[in-house]
Amino acid sequence: MSGGAEETAAAWSADAALLQGSVPGEGLLERALEMDAEYLMQTYGRAPVLLTHGRGALVWDSDGREYLDFLCGISVTNLGHCHPRVVAAIAHQAGRLGHVSNLYHTLPQIVLAAELSRVAFPGRVFFCNSGSEANEAAIKLARKAAWRRAQTEGGEPAVEIVYFHHSFHGRTLGSLAATRGYQEGFGPMVPGFREAPWDDVASAEELIGPRTAGVIVEPVQGEGGVRVASAEFLAALRRLCDRHGACLIFDEVQCGLGRVGRPFAYQHFGVGPDVMTMGKALGGGLPMGGILVAEPWSGALRRFDHGTTFGGNPIVAMAGLTALRVLVEERLAERAAVLGEAFRQDLRAATASMGFVRDVRGLGLMTGLELDPRGPSGQDVVGLCRERGLLINCTAGTVIRVMPPLCVTEEEVARGSSVLVGALHTLREARAAG
Ligand SMILES: Cc1ncc(COP(=O)(O)O)c(C=O)c1O
């Protein structure tokens, strides 16, 4: 620690005051931005807003301004902010047992695994801490399964992992190898990954073969621009994986847990995976990832093959378990299906004549509005919406992504929709005038 004991004590007391919102001589936001620039790595393009608290679909900033949060921390706070049952579960578990590692059994993760298995498909769960880690685990599982098969049947193990255009599977080196758009400067990539065109059965038939250990796909792509896979495409992947003994991995990190109108997205398509990866909303707002693995695939990873210190930690698992119960008991996925469809219909009607909205698409409460690149920029739309009290973002360069919490009220949806449509009108008029 640099500086003397007195200097350190003074700095700590200033930090304590800052956390209470008190800054002598300047605004809280300005001070926070200064400290952010000095002490945090600058890897994010953050909006100049300091969010301090939230409730349901609403969040407030340090100046007391209210926002409709229609991004949900990128599909994390699916029950809204500070759901009272989740808050109570976290507080209760934090006061009982916080962490002991996976060298011991703890009840919350066992029960959460059982409930996930009931809500999705029968299988076994491995818990980790993020979506990227869930995909790492799935990729490792696919390769280990192929290796085990080669051990018993002879021959070279299949090692290839097939992924698709526009996919986002994470930023760790393994998951990044299946995420083409974010690889620049990080090479060499983990070998053995092959990219195939999105939603194209013929190309998948060409690429998936005896050398394929696994195929990883988002049933609804999120970062790639809210693209919904066709049922035919997913069924073809299922057929090809079965034919070649490859592991079919559905990445439901963003589209899972009620977001797209079913507890899990694959339930729309009548096609099930061998491994489903989860993250984001899984921990009820706390960091958690996991894979649900159908039999016989779960036997591929055996004792000491894979592990992590925090995975399924009692506090996070308790939060996740409570969030899953709320999702099921309050039928929030069904609600998302109805509200989302109505939202997209209204948005289509309101933007049809604007001339620069190419498409309004999505499933449940995951909506993408694709802008013509010749129209207003996605960042301008996001910025103006934020000024007017609506938090959304732009992904894949031109797609405005809207993901309200599943508990959002109809009135809040109407309000969010009117801010978005109003912002599009304003920007269109500004362009016409300029
Ligand atoms: C579909 C999908 N998979 C994986 C990830 C990576 O998750 P995390 O950021 O928790 O590592 C994301 C994150 O946006 C995602 O959308």
The ligand as a Gaussian input file, in Angstrom:
#p B3LYP/6-31G(d) Opt

LIG

0 1
 C      -25.049000     -16.237000     -25.750000
 C      -23.934000     -15.856000     -24.828000
 N      -23.044000     -16.782000     -24.455000
 C      -22.040000     -16.498000     -23.616000
 C      -21.866000     -15.225000     -23.120000
 C      -20.732000     -14.928000     -22.192000
 O      -21.216000     -14.760000     -20.901000
 P      -20.346000     -13.998000     -19.789000
 O      -20.244000     -12.577000     -20.216000
 O      -21.127000     -14.194000     -18.530000
 O      -19.033000     -14.676000     -19.734000
 C      -22.772000     -14.228000     -23.483000
 C      -22.591000     -12.845000     -22.995000
 O      -23.130000     -11.894000     -23.507000
 C      -23.826000     -14.540000     -24.371000
 O      -24.720000     -13.624000     -24.758000

